[in-house]
Amino acid sequence: MRVRVYWNLHKDCYSLLNWEPRDPNKGRLLKDFPHRNSVELHDVKFVVQPGGHARVLREKRKNVHAYLEGELVSEDFSISPGYRPVSYNPYRSNKFEGPLPMQTFVEGQRQPRRAPVWEHASRVVCMRMMKQGRPTARMMAAK
């Protein structure tokens, strides 16, 4: 089943929208378990809606405008070494980003660091973890 996933700030979990083509319930929350602490997706597309991103910058208030779109697989998964963390911060960029590469030095000068941008991934795992006593959303992707 094709779904769109976003982090729900009010429920502190991932919310899943039905994104099946030609389905009368497309764009609505899934009927079975619409809110989850973890989810695995295949054939993933990272979607940021430009209008929603502009609104966040203009109003300085978050809204749902960034999603992961892919095939829902299961809640049972394992993370292999090939996965890289992926994040999205609307105040820093209008795209999903991976970790910053290590700094490189050329003739004693630091080179600007740019995070790799993610637009597609073969597999993504979204999970809720505990970090310093607080729940934290985490996305891990494999290209």
N, CA, C and O atoms as CSV, one atom per row, in Angstrom:
chain,resi,resn,atom,element,x,y,z
A,1,MET,N,N,0.843,-1.182,0.000
A,1,MET,CA,C,0.000,0.000,0.000
A,1,MET,C,C,0.886,1.243,0.000
A,1,MET,O,O,1.835,1.332,0.780
A,2,ARG,N,N,0.582,2.188,-0.863
A,2,ARG,CA,C,1.329,3.434,-0.962
A,2,ARG,C,C,0.811,4.387,0.118
A,2,ARG,O,O,-0.397,4.568,0.271
A,3,VAL,N,N,1.747,4.996,0.870
A,3,VAL,CA,C,1.378,5.902,1.962
A,3,VAL,C,C,2.277,7.132,1.944
A,3,VAL,O,O,3.341,7.138,1.326
A,4,ARG,N,N,1.827,8.162,2.631
A,4,ARG,CA,C,2.651,9.329,2.956
A,4,ARG,C,C,2.789,9.352,4.466
A,4,ARG,O,O,1.811,9.166,5.189
A,5,VAL,N,N,4.011,9.581,4.942
A,5,VAL,CA,C,4.297,9.561,6.375
A,5,VAL,C,C,4.832,10.925,6.791
A,5,VAL,O,O,5.662,11.514,6.098
A,6,TYR,N,N,4.350,11.424,7.928
A,6,TYR,CA,C,4.885,12.663,8.499
A,6,TYR,C,C,4.919,12.526,10.012
A,6,TYR,O,O,4.197,11.711,10.588
A,7,TRP,N,N,5.769,13.332,10.658
A,7,TRP,CA,C,5.858,13.337,12.113
A,7,TRP,C,C,4.752,14.219,12.659
A,7,TRP,O,O,4.655,15.393,12.301
A,8,ASN,N,N,3.912,13.656,13.530
A,8,ASN,CA,C,2.781,14.365,14.113
A,8,ASN,C,C,3.236,14.974,15.441
A,8,ASN,O,O,3.471,14.252,16.411
A,9,LEU,N,N,3.359,16.294,15.482
A,9,LEU,CA,C,3.838,16.978,16.683
A,9,LEU,C,C,2.871,16.865,17.851
A,9,LEU,O,O,3.300,16.844,19.005
A,10,HIS,N,N,1.578,16.793,17.576
A,10,HIS,CA,C,0.583,16.746,18.650
A,10,HIS,C,C,0.467,15.367,19.282
A,10,HIS,O,O,0.250,15.256,20.489
A,11,LYS,N,N,0.609,14.322,18.485
A,11,LYS,CA,C,0.490,12.956,19.001
A,11,LYS,C,C,1.842,12.326,19.303
A,11,LYS,O,O,1.904,11.241,19.880
A,12,ASP,N,N,2.941,13.007,18.913
A,12,ASP,CA,C,4.300,12.543,19.183
A,12,ASP,C,C,4.553,11.157,18.576
A,12,ASP,O,O,5.087,10.264,19.234
A,13,CYS,N,N,4.158,11.000,17.307
A,13,CYS,CA,C,4.353,9.732,16.591
A,13,CYS,C,C,4.263,10.019,15.093
A,13,CYS,O,O,4.030,11.157,14.687
A,14,TYR,N,N,4.449,8.987,14.279
A,14,TYR,CA,C,4.306,9.128,12.835
A,14,TYR,C,C,2.849,8.924,12.453
A,14,TYR,O,O,2.184,8.032,12.979
A,15,SER,N,N,2.356,9.745,11.546
A,15,SER,CA,C,1.002,9.592,11.015
A,15,SER,C,C,1.108,9.133,9.566
A,15,SER,O,O,1.976,9.591,8.823
A,16,LEU,N,N,0.216,8.223,9.171
A,16,LEU,CA,C,0.246,7.643,7.837
A,16,LEU,C,C,-1.018,8.006,7.072
A,16,LEU,O,O,-2.131,7.752,7.532
A,17,LEU,N,N,-0.833,8.605,5.893
A,17,LEU,CA,C,-1.936,8.951,5.007
A,17,LEU,C,C,-2.011,7.949,3.877
A,17,LEU,O,O,-0.982,7.544,3.336
A,18,ASN,N,N,-3.208,7.547,3.513
A,18,ASN,CA,C,-3.422,6.669,2.368
A,18,ASN,C,C,-3.038,7.442,1.110
A,18,ASN,O,O,-3.534,8.548,0.897
A,19,TRP,N,N,-2.165,6.882,0.275
A,19,TRP,CA,C,-1.747,7.565,-0.938
A,19,TRP,C,C,-1.866,6.650,-2.154
A,19,TRP,O,O,-1.141,6.811,-3.136
A,20,GLU,N,N,-2.795,5.676,-2.078
A,20,GLU,CA,C,-3.042,4.768,-3.191
A,20,GLU,C,C,-3.745,5.526,-4.311
A,20,GLU,O,O,-4.734,6.219,-4.072
A,21,PRO,N,N,-3.229,5.391,-5.551
A,21,PRO,CA,C,-3.933,6.040,-6.661
A,21,PRO,C,C,-5.332,5.431,-6.847
A,21,PRO,O,O,-5.527,4.235,-6.633
A,22,ARG,N,N,-6.251,6.224,-7.227
A,22,ARG,CA,C,-7.642,5.801,-7.513
A,22,ARG,C,C,-8.394,5.280,-6.290
A,22,ARG,O,O,-9.452,4.668,-6.438
A,23,ASP,N,N,-7.878,5.505,-5.107
A,23,ASP,CA,C,-8.578,5.084,-3.887
A,23,ASP,C,C,-9.452,6.245,-3.424
A,23,ASP,O,O,-8.966,7.373,-3.348
A,24,PRO,N,N,-10.721,6.008,-3.112
A,24,PRO,CA,C,-11.578,7.115,-2.665
A,24,PRO,C,C,-11.112,7.733,-1.349
A,24,PRO,O,O,-11.481,8.867,-1.042
A,25,ASN,N,N,-10.310,7.015,-0.568
A,25,ASN,CA,C,-9.809,7.546,0.705
A,25,ASN,C,C,-8.407,8.131,0.589
A,25,ASN,O,O,-7.741,8.340,1.603
A,26,LYS,N,N,-7.948,8.397,-0.633
A,26,LYS,CA,C,-6.616,8.967,-0.824
A,26,LYS,C,C,-6.507,10.312,-0.110
A,26,LYS,O,O,-7.387,11.165,-0.227
A,27,GLY,N,N,-5.418,10.486,0.628
A,27,GLY,CA,C,-5.197,11.725,1.365
A,27,GLY,C,C,-5.736,11.704,2.782
A,27,GLY,O,O,-5.540,12.659,3.534
A,28,ARG,N,N,-6.416,10.621,3.159
A,28,ARG,CA,C,-6.953,10.497,4.521
A,28,ARG,C,C,-6.080,9.565,5.341
A,28,ARG,O,O,-5.331,8.756,4.794
A,29,LEU,N,N,-6.181,9.684,6.654
A,29,LEU,CA,C,-5.433,8.791,7.538
A,29,LEU,C,C,-5.837,7.345,7.288
A,29,LEU,O,O,-6.990,7.061,6.964
A,30,LEU,N,N,-4.879,6.434,7.439
A,30,LEU,CA,C,-5.186,5.009,7.284
A,30,LEU,C,C,-6.255,4.602,8.285
A,30,LEU,O,O,-6.307,5.127,9.397
A,31,LYS,N,N,-7.096,3.679,7.893
A,31,LYS,CA,C,-8.151,3.214,8.806
A,31,LYS,C,C,-7.576,2.309,9.891
A,31,LYS,O,O,-8.009,2.372,11.041
A,32,ASP,N,N,-6.601,1.464,9.535
A,32,ASP,CA,C,-5.978,0.556,10.505
A,32,ASP,C,C,-4.653,1.154,10.963
A,32,ASP,O,O,-3.736,1.313,10.157
A,33,PHE,N,N,-4.543,1.477,12.211
A,33,PHE,CA,C,-3.318,2.004,12.824
A,33,PHE,C,C,-2.764,3.224,12.086
A,33,PHE,O,O,-1.688,3.144,11.494
A,34,PRO,N,N,-3.479,4.351,12.111
A,34,PRO,CA,C,-2.995,5.539,11.401
A,34,PRO,C,C,-1.805,6.225,12.078
A,34,PRO,O,O,-1.098,7.004,11.438
A,35,HIS,N,N,-1.578,5.943,13.354
A,35,HIS,CA,C,-0.474,6.567,14.095
A,35,HIS,C,C,0.426,5.460,14.625
A,35,HIS,O,O,-0.042,4.533,15.286
A,36,ARG,N,N,1.728,5.561,14.332
A,36,ARG,CA,C,2.662,4.500,14.711
A,36,ARG,C,C,3.959,5.088,15.239
A,36,ARG,O,O,4.342,6.209,14.904
A,37,ASN,N,N,4.624,4.299,16.073
A,37,ASN,CA,C,5.934,4.700,16.580
A,37,ASN,C,C,7.057,4.324,15.625
A,37,ASN,O,O,8.144,4.897,15.691
A,38,SER,N,N,6.805,3.367,14.740
A,38,SER,CA,C,7.827,2.968,13.775
A,38,SER,C,C,7.160,2.472,12.506
A,38,SER,O,O,6.035,1.973,12.528
A,39,VAL,N,N,7.877,2.618,11.401
A,39,VAL,CA,C,7.337,2.202,10.110
A,39,VAL,C,C,8.502,1.986,9.146
A,39,VAL,O,O,9.533,2.652,9.241
A,40,GLU,N,N,8.321,1.046,8.218
A,40,GLU,CA,C,9.323,0.810,7.179
A,40,GLU,C,C,8.671,1.029,5.822
A,40,GLU,O,O,7.567,0.548,5.564
A,41,LEU,N,N,9.375,1.770,4.950
A,41,LEU,CA,C,8.882,2.073,3.614
A,41,LEU,C,C,9.910,1.651,2.574
A,41,LEU,O,O,11.114,1.718,2.820
A,42,HIS,N,N,9.430,1.214,1.410
A,42,HIS,CA,C,10.300,0.923,0.272
A,42,HIS,C,C,9.965,1.870,-0.868
A,42,HIS,O,O,8.869,2.429,-0.920
A,43,ASP,N,N,10.916,2.048,-1.783
A,43,ASP,CA,C,10.734,2.908,-2.955
A,43,ASP,C,C,10.242,4.291,-2.518
A,43,ASP,O,O,9.142,4.714,-2.873
A,44,VAL,N,N,11.072,4.977,-1.746
A,44,VAL,CA,C,10.669,6.203,-1.049
A,44,VAL,C,C,11.030,7.452,-1.841
A,44,VAL,O,O,12.106,7.552,-2.431
A,45,LYS,N,N,10.098,8.401,-1.835
A,45,LYS,CA,C,10.305,9.720,-2.410
A,45,LYS,C,C,10.166,10.727,-1.270
A,45,LYS,O,O,9.216,10.656,-0.490
A,46,PHE,N,N,11.106,11.660,-1.173
A,46,PHE,CA,C,11.075,12.700,-0.140
A,46,PHE,C,C,10.364,13.914,-0.735
A,46,PHE,O,O,10.814,14.469,-1.737
A,47,VAL,N,N,9.261,14.324,-0.123
A,47,VAL,CA,C,8.405,15.377,-0.683
A,47,VAL,C,C,8.360,16.567,0.266
A,47,VAL,O,O,8.030,16.424,1.443
A,48,VAL,N,N,8.699,17.755,-0.264
A,48,VAL,CA,C,8.541,19.010,0.479
A,48,VAL,C,C,7.703,19.928,-0.393
A,48,VAL,O,O,8.099,20.262,-1.509
A,49,GLN,N,N,6.547,20.338,0.112
A,49,GLN,CA,C,5.672,21.216,-0.648
A,49,GLN,C,C,6.163,22.658,-0.512
A,49,GLN,O,O,6.239,23.178,0.601
A,50,PRO,N,N,6.499,23.314,-1.632
A,50,PRO,CA,C,7.091,24.657,-1.569
A,50,PRO,C,C,6.191,25.697,-0.895
A,50,PRO,O,O,6.680,26.560,-0.166
A,51,GLY,N,N,4.891,25.618,-1.134
A,51,GLY,CA,C,3.978,26.587,-0.512
A,51,GLY,C,C,3.962,26.460,1.004
A,51,GLY,O,O,3.959,27.466,1.714
A,52,GLY,N,N,3.952,25.227,1.501
A,52,GLY,CA,C,3.984,25.001,2.943
A,52,GLY,C,C,5.298,25.442,3.554
A,52,GLY,O,O,5.322,25.993,4.654
A,53,HIS,N,N,6.399,25.199,2.840
A,53,HIS,CA,C,7.714,25.631,3.329
A,53,HIS,C,C,7.771,27.157,3.428
A,53,HIS,O,O,8.268,27.695,4.417
A,54,ALA,N,N,7.267,27.853,2.410
A,54,ALA,CA,C,7.247,29.316,2.423
A,54,ALA,C,C,6.385,29.841,3.568
A,54,ALA,O,O,6.717,30.847,4.194
A,55,ARG,N,N,5.291,29.162,3.833
A,55,ARG,CA,C,4.399,29.582,4.921
A,55,ARG,C,C,5.086,29.445,6.283
A,55,ARG,O,O,4.931,30.307,7.148
A,56,VAL,N,N,5.845,28.360,6.471
A,56,VAL,CA,C,6.587,28.182,7.728
A,56,VAL,C,C,7.566,29.332,7.917
A,56,VAL,O,O,7.654,29.893,9.009
A,57,LEU,N,N,8.298,29.688,6.874
A,57,LEU,CA,C,9.273,30.781,6.971
A,57,LEU,C,C,8.589,32.121,7.225
A,57,LEU,O,O,9.094,32.954,7.978
A,58,ARG,N,N,7.451,32.315,6.600
A,58,ARG,CA,C,6.720,33.575,6.740
A,58,ARG,C,C,6.093,33.713,8.127
A,58,ARG,O,O,6.196,34.769,8.751
A,59,GLU,N,N,5.438,32.643,8.616
A,59,GLU,CA,C,4.698,32.712,9.875
A,59,GLU,C,C,5.519,32.280,11.091
A,59,GLU,O,O,5.109,32.499,12.231
A,60,LYS,N,N,6.690,31.659,10.843
A,60,LYS,CA,C,7.529,31.133,11.933
A,60,LYS,C,C,6.748,30.138,12.799
A,60,LYS,O,O,6.882,30.109,14.022
A,61,ARG,N,N,5.938,29.335,12.129
A,61,ARG,CA,C,5.121,28.341,12.803
A,61,ARG,C,C,5.059,27.091,11.933
A,61,ARG,O,O,4.820,27.186,10.729
A,62,LYS,N,N,5.270,25.929,12.528
A,62,LYS,CA,C,5.326,24.689,11.751
A,62,LYS,C,C,3.941,24.271,11.256
A,62,LYS,O,O,2.927,24.506,11.913
A,63,ASN,N,N,3.934,23.641,10.070
A,63,ASN,CA,C,2.737,23.027,9.517
A,63,ASN,C,C,3.178,21.779,8.751
A,63,ASN,O,O,4.363,21.618,8.459
A,64,VAL,N,N,2.252,20.917,8.431
A,64,VAL,CA,C,2.597,19.677,7.728
A,64,VAL,C,C,2.770,19.980,6.250
A,64,VAL,O,O,1.797,20.250,5.546
A,65,HIS,N,N,4.007,19.936,5.784
A,65,HIS,CA,C,4.282,20.183,4.369
A,65,HIS,C,C,5.421,19.300,3.839
A,65,HIS,O,O,5.799,19.415,2.673
A,66,ALA,N,N,5.962,18.429,4.681
A,66,ALA,CA,C,7.046,17.533,4.267
A,66,ALA,C,C,6.660,16.095,4.606
A,66,ALA,O,O,6.212,15.806,5.716
A,67,TYR,N,N,6.841,15.203,3.640
A,67,TYR,CA,C,6.408,13.816,3.790
A,67,TYR,C,C,7.470,12.874,3.246
A,67,TYR,O,O,8.360,13.268,2.493
A,68,LEU,N,N,7.346,11.620,3.651
A,68,LEU,CA,C,8.008,10.516,2.977
A,68,LEU,C,C,6.899,9.761,2.283
A,68,LEU,O,O,5.905,9.402,2.913
A,69,GLU,N,N,7.053,9.515,0.995
A,69,GLU,CA,C,6.032,8.800,0.234
A,69,GLU,C,C,6.625,7.485,-0.243
A,69,GLU,O,O,7.652,7.482,-0.923
A,70,GLY,N,N,5.988,6.355,0.107
A,70,GLY,CA,C,6.519,5.061,-0.297
A,70,GLY,C,C,5.564,3.921,-0.032
A,70,GLY,O,O,4.431,4.121,0.407
A,71,GLU,N,N,6.049,2.712,-0.309
A,71,GLU,CA,C,5.273,1.491,-0.092
A,71,GLU,C,C,5.430,1.041,1.355
A,71,GLU,O,O,6.548,0.811,1.816
A,72,LEU,N,N,4.328,0.916,2.066
A,72,LEU,CA,C,4.334,0.467,3.451
A,72,LEU,C,C,4.712,-1.001,3.500
A,72,LEU,O,O,4.117,-1.821,2.802
A,73,VAL,N,N,5.714,-1.341,4.332
A,73,VAL,CA,C,6.171,-2.726,4.404
A,73,VAL,C,C,5.709,-3.356,5.705
A,73,VAL,O,O,4.839,-4.227,5.688
A,74,SER,N,N,6.266,-2.944,6.823
A,74,SER,CA,C,5.888,-3.550,8.103
A,74,SER,C,C,6.462,-2.735,9.247
A,74,SER,O,O,7.140,-1.728,9.041
A,75,GLU,N,N,6.176,-3.190,10.452
A,75,GLU,CA,C,6.783,-2.584,11.628
A,75,GLU,C,C,7.946,-3.423,12.137
A,75,GLU,O,O,8.658,-2.998,13.047
A,76,ASP,N,N,8.147,-4.600,11.569
A,76,ASP,CA,C,9.251,-5.467,11.971
A,76,ASP,C,C,10.413,-5.235,11.022
A,76,ASP,O,O,10.319,-5.564,9.839
A,77,PHE,N,N,11.500,-4.678,11.515
A,77,PHE,CA,C,12.627,-4.372,10.656
A,77,PHE,C,C,13.912,-4.371,11.471
A,77,PHE,O,O,13.897,-4.355,12.702
A,78,SER,N,N,15.004,-4.387,10.754
A,78,SER,CA,C,16.317,-4.245,11.383
A,78,SER,C,C,17.097,-3.238,10.561
A,78,SER,O,O,16.906,-3.129,9.349
A,79,ILE,N,N,17.975,-2.505,11.220
A,79,ILE,CA,C,18.747,-1.480,10.539
A,79,ILE,C,C,20.138,-2.017,10.270
A,79,ILE,O,O,20.875,-2.352,11.197
A,80,SER,N,N,20.494,-2.097,9.000
A,80,SER,CA,C,21.813,-2.590,8.620
A,80,SER,C,C,22.794,-1.420,8.557
A,80,SER,O,O,22.373,-0.263,8.597
A,81,PRO,N,N,24.098,-1.703,8.459
A,81,PRO,CA,C,25.097,-0.626,8.428
A,81,PRO,C,C,24.972,0.332,7.247
A,81,PRO,O,O,25.539,1.424,7.296
A,82,GLY,N,N,24.252,-0.034,6.192
A,82,GLY,CA,C,24.125,0.833,5.027
A,82,GLY,C,C,23.194,2.015,5.202
A,82,GLY,O,O,23.089,2.851,4.305
A,83,TYR,N,N,22.518,2.105,6.327
A,83,TYR,CA,C,21.555,3.195,6.547
A,83,TYR,C,C,22.265,4.465,7.014
A,83,TYR,O,O,23.271,4.410,7.722
A,84,ARG,N,N,21.718,5.609,6.599
A,84,ARG,CA,C,22.227,6.915,7.015
A,84,ARG,C,C,21.071,7.728,7.584
A,84,ARG,O,O,19.954,7.648,7.071
A,85,PRO,N,N,21.318,8.509,8.634
A,85,PRO,CA,C,20.229,9.339,9.176
A,85,PRO,C,C,19.821,10.431,8.184
A,85,PRO,O,O,20.653,10.984,7.465
A,86,VAL,N,N,18.534,10.722,8.167
A,86,VAL,CA,C,17.964,11.746,7.296
A,86,VAL,C,C,17.106,12.659,8.155
A,86,VAL,O,O,16.396,12.190,9.044
A,87,SER,N,N,17.166,13.956,7.896
A,87,SER,CA,C,16.366,14.890,8.685
A,87,SER,C,C,15.849,16.012,7.792
A,87,SER,O,O,16.285,16.183,6.654
A,88,TYR,N,N,14.916,16.762,8.339
A,88,TYR,CA,C,14.365,17.909,7.628
A,88,TYR,C,C,14.155,19.038,8.627
A,88,TYR,O,O,13.490,18.855,9.647
A,89,ASN,N,N,14.716,20.190,8.337
A,89,ASN,CA,C,14.536,21.377,9.160
A,89,ASN,C,C,14.137,22.510,8.220
A,89,ASN,O,O,14.967,22.978,7.441
A,90,PRO,N,N,12.879,22.963,8.275
A,90,PRO,CA,C,12.417,23.969,7.317
A,90,PRO,C,C,13.139,25.310,7.449
A,90,PRO,O,O,13.141,26.096,6.502
A,91,TYR,N,N,13.745,25.583,8.589
A,91,TYR,CA,C,14.443,26.853,8.779
A,91,TYR,C,C,15.863,26.805,8.219
A,91,TYR,O,O,16.496,27.847,8.045
A,92,ARG,N,N,16.368,25.603,7.935
A,92,ARG,CA,C,17.731,25.460,7.423
A,92,ARG,C,C,17.766,25.151,5.924
A,92,ARG,O,O,18.675,25.591,5.220
A,93,SER,N,N,16.771,24.390,5.436
A,93,SER,CA,C,16.772,23.987,4.030
A,93,SER,C,C,15.354,23.633,3.597
A,93,SER,O,O,14.469,23.413,4.424
A,94,ASN,N,N,15.160,23.585,2.283
A,94,ASN,CA,C,13.848,23.176,1.759
A,94,ASN,C,C,13.889,21.743,1.245
A,94,ASN,O,O,13.040,21.348,0.446
A,95,LYS,N,N,14.876,20.954,1.699
A,95,LYS,CA,C,15.017,19.556,1.290
A,95,LYS,C,C,15.392,18.691,2.485
A,95,LYS,O,O,15.891,19.193,3.492
A,96,PHE,N,N,15.149,17.394,2.369
A,96,PHE,CA,C,15.612,16.445,3.371
A,96,PHE,C,C,17.121,16.317,3.220
A,96,PHE,O,O,17.637,16.282,2.103
A,97,GLU,N,N,17.834,16.246,4.354
A,97,GLU,CA,C,19.285,16.203,4.314
A,97,GLU,C,C,19.826,15.033,5.108
A,97,GLU,O,O,19.189,14.537,6.037
A,98,GLY,N,N,21.019,14.604,4.719
A,98,GLY,CA,C,21.744,13.580,5.452
A,98,GLY,C,C,22.754,14.231,6.377
A,98,GLY,O,O,22.769,15.456,6.501
A,99,PRO,N,N,23.605,13.436,7.035
A,99,PRO,CA,C,24.590,14.011,7.951
A,99,PRO,C,C,25.639,14.815,7.198
A,99,PRO,O,O,25.934,14.533,6.036
A,100,LEU,N,N,26.199,15.816,7.863
A,100,LEU,CA,C,27.258,16.615,7.255
A,100,LEU,C,C,28.507,15.759,7.081
A,100,LEU,O,O,28.851,14.990,7.978
A,101,PRO,N,N,29.187,15.876,5.951
A,101,PRO,CA,C,30.428,15.125,5.783
A,101,PRO,C,C,31.516,15.688,6.689
A,101,PRO,O,O,31.399,16.803,7.199
A,102,MET,N,N,32.564,14.914,6.882
A,102,MET,CA,C,33.670,15.381,7.705
A,102,MET,C,C,34.307,16.593,7.040
A,102,MET,O,O,34.313,16.700,5.814
A,103,GLN,N,N,34.842,17.502,7.842
A,103,GLN,CA,C,35.471,18.697,7.292
A,103,GLN,C,C,36.741,18.326,6.541
A,103,GLN,O,O,37.487,17.435,6.948
A,104,THR,N,N,36.966,19.016,5.454
A,104,THR,CA,C,38.204,18.821,4.711
A,104,THR,C,C,38.994,20.113,4.751
A,104,THR,O,O,38.416,21.200,4.771
A,105,PHE,N,N,40.303,20.000,4.761
A,105,PHE,CA,C,41.171,21.167,4.820
A,105,PHE,C,C,42.011,21.215,3.555
A,105,PHE,O,O,42.620,20.218,3.165
A,106,VAL,N,N,42.042,22.369,2.919
A,106,VAL,CA,C,42.889,22.589,1.757
A,106,VAL,C,C,43.727,23.813,2.055
A,106,VAL,O,O,43.194,24.903,2.263
A,107,GLU,N,N,45.030,23.637,2.076
A,107,GLU,CA,C,45.970,24.725,2.373
A,107,GLU,C,C,45.586,25.452,3.651
A,107,GLU,O,O,45.635,26.681,3.713
A,108,GLY,N,N,45.207,24.695,4.666
A,108,GLY,CA,C,44.890,25.280,5.964
A,108,GLY,C,C,43.532,25.945,6.048
A,108,GLY,O,O,43.171,26.465,7.104
A,109,GLN,N,N,42.772,25.944,4.968
A,109,GLN,CA,C,41.451,26.570,4.951
A,109,GLN,C,C,40.370,25.501,5.078
A,109,GLN,O,O,40.446,24.450,4.442
A,110,ARG,N,N,39.383,25.771,5.889
A,110,ARG,CA,C,38.238,24.858,5.972
A,110,ARG,C,C,37.360,25.036,4.749
A,110,ARG,O,O,37.095,26.157,4.316
A,111,GLN,N,N,36.916,23.926,4.203
A,111,GLN,CA,C,35.991,23.966,3.073
A,111,GLN,C,C,34.564,24.030,3.613
A,111,GLN,O,O,34.276,23.438,4.653
A,112,PRO,N,N,33.672,24.735,2.931
A,112,PRO,CA,C,32.271,24.763,3.396
A,112,PRO,C,C,31.679,23.365,3.385
A,112,PRO,O,O,31.898,22.578,2.464
A,113,ARG,N,N,30.926,23.083,4.431
A,113,ARG,CA,C,30.298,21.763,4.530
A,113,ARG,C,C,28.871,21.848,4.030
A,113,ARG,O,O,28.102,22.716,4.444
A,114,ARG,N,N,28.530,20.943,3.142
A,114,ARG,CA,C,27.159,20.866,2.631
A,114,ARG,C,C,26.632,19.474,2.900
A,114,ARG,O,O,27.284,18.474,2.600
A,115,ALA,N,N,25.459,19.425,3.464
A,115,ALA,CA,C,24.834,18.126,3.736
A,115,ALA,C,C,24.309,17.542,2.434
A,115,ALA,O,O,23.764,18.270,1.604
A,116,PRO,N,N,24.468,16.220,2.246
A,116,PRO,CA,C,23.889,15.604,1.050
A,116,PRO,C,C,22.361,15.674,1.073
A,116,PRO,O,O,21.734,15.475,2.112
A,117,VAL,N,N,21.786,15.956,-0.074
A,117,VAL,CA,C,20.332,16.100,-0.197
A,117,VAL,C,C,19.731,14.761,-0.612
A,117,VAL,O,O,20.288,14.057,-1.454
A,118,TRP,N,N,18.596,14.415,-0.017
A,118,TRP,CA,C,17.898,13.163,-0.328
A,118,TRP,C,C,16.623,13.471,-1.087
A,118,TRP,O,O,15.799,14.267,-0.636
A,119,GLU,N,N,16.461,12.836,-2.245
A,119,GLU,CA,C,15.220,12.959,-3.003
A,119,GLU,C,C,14.533,11.606,-3.170
A,119,GLU,O,O,13.306,11.529,-3.233
A,120,HIS,N,N,15.339,10.533,-3.241
A,120,HIS,CA,C,14.814,9.172,-3.384
A,120,HIS,C,C,15.633,8.236,-2.516
A,120,HIS,O,O,16.800,8.510,-2.236
A,121,ALA,N,N,15.038,7.143,-2.092
A,121,ALA,CA,C,15.746,6.101,-1.350
A,121,ALA,C,C,15.059,4.774,-1.623
A,121,ALA,O,O,13.847,4.723,-1.835
A,122,SER,N,N,15.843,3.699,-1.617
A,122,SER,CA,C,15.243,2.388,-1.852
A,122,SER,C,C,14.482,1.913,-0.620
A,122,SER,O,O,13.481,1.206,-0.734
A,123,ARG,N,N,14.963,2.306,0.558
A,123,ARG,CA,C,14.349,1.827,1.794
A,123,ARG,C,C,14.530,2.867,2.890
A,123,ARG,O,O,15.605,3.452,3.018
A,124,VAL,N,N,13.494,3.099,3.677
A,124,VAL,CA,C,13.576,4.036,4.808
A,124,VAL,C,C,12.904,3.407,6.014
A,124,VAL,O,O,11.840,2.798,5.905
A,125,VAL,N,N,13.541,3.564,7.163
A,125,VAL,CA,C,12.977,3.125,8.431
A,125,VAL,C,C,12.755,4.371,9.285
A,125,VAL,O,O,13.678,5.160,9.488
A,126,CYS,N,N,11.544,4.544,9.779
A,126,CYS,CA,C,11.215,5.653,10.672
A,126,CYS,C,C,10.938,5.052,12.043
A,126,CYS,O,O,10.195,4.077,12.156
A,127,MET,N,N,11.521,5.619,13.068
A,127,MET,CA,C,11.293,5.060,14.393
A,127,MET,C,C,11.327,6.145,15.444
A,127,MET,O,O,11.862,7.233,15.234
A,128,ARG,N,N,10.752,5.826,16.559
A,128,ARG,CA,C,10.734,6.710,17.717
A,128,ARG,C,C,11.702,6.125,18.719
A,128,ARG,O,O,11.556,4.972,19.124
A,129,MET,N,N,12.688,6.903,19.126
A,129,MET,CA,C,13.721,6.424,20.041
A,129,MET,C,C,13.753,7.311,21.282
A,129,MET,O,O,13.191,8.406,21.297
A,130,MET,N,N,14.409,6.821,22.302
A,130,MET,CA,C,14.625,7.624,23.504
A,130,MET,C,C,16.024,8.213,23.423
A,130,MET,O,O,17.001,7.488,23.233
A,131,LYS,N,N,16.119,9.533,23.567
A,131,LYS,CA,C,17.410,10.211,23.551
A,131,LYS,C,C,17.447,11.149,24.748
A,131,LYS,O,O,16.669,12.100,24.821
A,132,GLN,N,N,18.337,10.885,25.671
A,132,GLN,CA,C,18.459,11.674,26.900
A,132,GLN,C,C,17.122,11.783,27.614
A,132,GLN,O,O,16.733,12.860,28.067
A,133,GLY,N,N,16.416,10.647,27.711
A,133,GLY,CA,C,15.162,10.604,28.440
A,133,GLY,C,C,13.967,11.161,27.700
A,133,GLY,O,O,12.862,11.181,28.244
A,134,ARG,N,N,14.166,11.625,26.436
A,134,ARG,CA,C,13.055,12.185,25.663
A,134,ARG,C,C,12.840,11.369,24.404
A,134,ARG,O,O,13.807,10.899,23.805
A,135,PRO,N,N,11.589,11.191,23.985
A,135,PRO,CA,C,11.363,10.506,22.710
A,135,PRO,C,C,11.822,11.381,21.548
A,135,PRO,O,O,11.584,12.589,21.542
A,136,THR,N,N,12.475,10.773,20.571
A,136,THR,CA,C,12.994,11.485,19.432
A,136,THR,C,C,12.619,10.743,18.156
A,136,THR,O,O,12.734,9.519,18.092
A,137,ALA,N,N,12.175,11.470,17.149
A,137,ALA,CA,C,11.877,10.858,15.854
A,137,ALA,C,C,13.175,10.664,15.104
A,137,ALA,O,O,14.067,11.510,15.169
A,138,ARG,N,N,13.287,9.557,14.393
A,138,ARG,CA,C,14.517,9.275,13.645
A,138,ARG,C,C,14.154,8.610,12.327
A,138,ARG,O,O,13.328,7.699,12.295
A,139,MET,N,N,14.764,9.060,11.248
A,139,MET,CA,C,14.594,8.435,9.946
A,139,MET,C,C,15.942,7.938,9.474
A,139,MET,O,O,16.932,8.668,9.526
A,140,MET,N,N,15.983,6.702,9.015
A,140,MET,CA,C,17.210,6.111,8.491
A,140,MET,C,C,16.922,5.641,7.072
A,140,MET,O,O,15.922,4.960,6.843
A,141,ALA,N,N,17.783,5.990,6.111
A,141,ALA,CA,C,17.540,5.660,4.715
A,141,ALA,C,C,18.716,4.910,4.105
A,141,ALA,O,O,19.863,5.086,4.514
A,142,ALA,N,N,18.415,4.082,3.131
A,142,ALA,CA,C,19.425,3.375,2.338
A,142,ALA,C,C,19.179,3.696,0.879
A,142,ALA,O,O,18.059,3.546,0.390
A,143,LYS,N,N,20.213,4.135,0.177
A,143,LYS,CA,C,20.055,4.499,-1.248
A,143,LYS,C,C,20.079,3.317,-2.124
A,143,LYS,O,O,19.960,3.448,-3.342
